[in-house]
């Protein structure tokens, strides 16, 4: 079996990747979570490449670049975890880090502005808006871990 065939078989898009009792989540796992992570990767690349007026009012260029690269790398880790279910531990670490980055950025925008502008609150809310989907995914992963433990029986 070639490496591409093994990757395909290990991916969430393989026909046998999702058991029939979880089919209600197939589009979440195959479409929406990967798309979310791709958008997050794009946001990180955009921040590192161009920044934003709000970012420039808060941070120096090297900090903005580091934040953007960090976001892109973390989103890539999340995508790998979604795409290859065996990497679920990596996905958990990525999702927790992603939510922390978004939350910290929202907090920073809302609280630590040199010249507080109520309009910046909108950006903070939009950033917080991006947190529930990863939280939901962590909840699903937690349920899957619990089911695996129950199937394995007592240690």
Buried (B, 14 or more C-beta within 10 A) or exposed (E): EEEEEEEBEBBBEEEEBBEEEEEEEBEBBBEBBBEBBBEBBEBBBBBBEEBEEBBEEBBEEEEBBBBBBBBBBBBBBBBBBBBBBEBBEBBBBBBBBBBEBBBEBBEBBBEEBEEEEEEBBEBBEEBBEBBEBBEEBBEBBEEEEEEEEEEEEEE
